[in-house]
Amino acid sequence: MRAKVTAVRERIDVQTLAAEPAVGRVALNDIVRVTLSAQQPLAVDAYRESRSAGAFILIDESSHQTVAGGMVM
């Protein structure tokens, strides 16, 4: 199913686990909180309730490369 990142909300500092504004580009291995927009409604659960229904990967449509992995909060 097609989906796209519509907003990068914040970046998590891995040293302090504090949230900070996500300005500029997201770098490799950054942990960010995003908003996704999907073509159709998704049936998901929070990751803490169901690891299989609360996790996802994003694959680039043109290169078919995995570009992100995520958890539903």
C-alpha positions as CSV (number, residue, x, y, z in Angstrom):
1,M,0.0,0.0,0.0
2,R,1.3,3.5,-0.8
3,A,2.0,5.9,2.0
4,K,4.1,9.0,2.4
5,V,5.6,11.0,5.3
6,T,3.5,14.2,5.5
7,A,5.3,15.7,8.6
8,V,8.5,15.1,10.6
9,R,7.4,16.1,14.0
10,E,10.4,15.7,16.2
11,R,13.8,14.1,16.5
12,I,14.8,12.0,19.5
13,D,18.3,12.6,20.9
14,V,19.7,9.1,21.5
15,Q,22.0,10.3,24.2
16,T,19.3,11.9,26.4
17,L,16.1,10.5,24.8
18,A,14.8,14.0,24.8
19,A,12.6,15.2,21.9
20,E,13.9,18.2,20.0
21,P,12.5,20.0,16.9
22,A,13.3,18.2,13.7
23,V,14.8,21.0,11.5
24,G,16.4,20.3,8.2
25,R,16.9,16.8,6.9
26,V,16.6,13.5,8.6
27,A,20.0,11.8,8.7
28,L,20.8,8.1,8.5
29,N,19.9,6.3,11.8
30,D,18.0,9.3,13.2
31,I,15.0,8.4,15.4
32,V,12.1,10.7,14.5
33,R,8.4,11.0,15.1
34,V,6.5,11.4,11.9
35,T,3.0,11.6,10.5
36,L,2.2,9.2,7.7
37,S,-0.6,9.5,5.1
38,A,-1.8,6.3,3.5
39,Q,-4.1,5.6,0.5
40,Q,-6.4,3.5,2.6
41,P,-7.1,3.1,6.3
42,L,-4.7,0.9,8.1
43,A,-5.5,-1.7,10.7
44,V,-2.8,-1.3,13.3
45,D,-2.2,-1.7,17.0
46,A,0.2,0.1,19.3
47,Y,3.6,-1.6,19.2
48,R,3.5,-2.2,22.9
49,E,0.3,-4.2,22.5
50,S,1.2,-6.1,19.4
51,R,4.7,-6.2,17.9
52,S,3.4,-7.7,14.6
53,A,0.5,-5.3,14.1
54,G,2.4,-2.3,15.5
55,A,5.5,-2.3,13.3
56,F,6.1,-1.4,9.7
57,I,8.8,-0.7,7.1
58,L,8.8,1.9,4.4
59,I,10.1,1.0,1.0
60,D,11.1,3.5,-1.7
61,E,8.8,3.1,-4.6
62,S,11.4,3.7,-7.3
63,S,14.5,1.9,-5.9
64,H,12.7,-0.8,-3.9
65,Q,15.1,-0.1,-1.1
66,T,14.0,-0.1,2.6
67,V,14.2,3.5,3.8
68,A,12.8,3.2,7.3
69,G,11.4,1.0,9.9
70,G,8.9,2.2,12.5
71,M,6.6,1.5,15.4
72,V,3.0,2.7,15.9
73,M,2.9,4.7,19.2
